[in-house]
Amino acid sequence: MVALGNDTAGLFSNDEELAEELIDAGKKFDEPLWRMPIMKEHKETIKRTASDLNNCGKMRWADASNAAAFLENFLVKGEDGKVPKWAHLDIAGTCIDKSNSCTGFGVQVMLDAVHQS
């Protein structure tokens, strides 16, 4: 929410084509998505000594990227040794509107992407 406000969701993906499909669907349904990074520092900040990972970083900065880095750790390589395509929509800022009601932001976008697959 700090970076994108309440009208745009963060998009994290390891696949350019999937990311573009989701961005296009977001435009179609007036649910804007903005591609966000998972950098080396995000992967490092979720590591701990008492456990392998922690689901949040060591500080509040770049928390959406830290969360995506955490999720990325659970991708399982297929028999071909490849990691599957994946995407994460950070809808924290967009899921509740100004009247404190749930918006359903992202549902149409994800359904559209699934139907295209």
Number of C-alpha atoms within 10 A of each C-alpha: 15 10 12 13 12 16 17 21 27 24 22 23 21 16 12 11 11 16 22 14 17 28 19 18 21 23 13 13 14 15 20 21 26 17 15 18 18 19 11 9 13 23 19 14 19 20 17 12 7 7 8 8 16 16 15 20 24 15 9 9 11 17 18 27 23 27 20 25 25 21 14 19 10 8 12 11 10 9 7 6 8 10 13 12 13 14 18 17 21 22 20 15 18 23 17 16 14 9 6 8 9 11 12 12 24 23 12 16 23 17 12 18 18 10 7 8 7
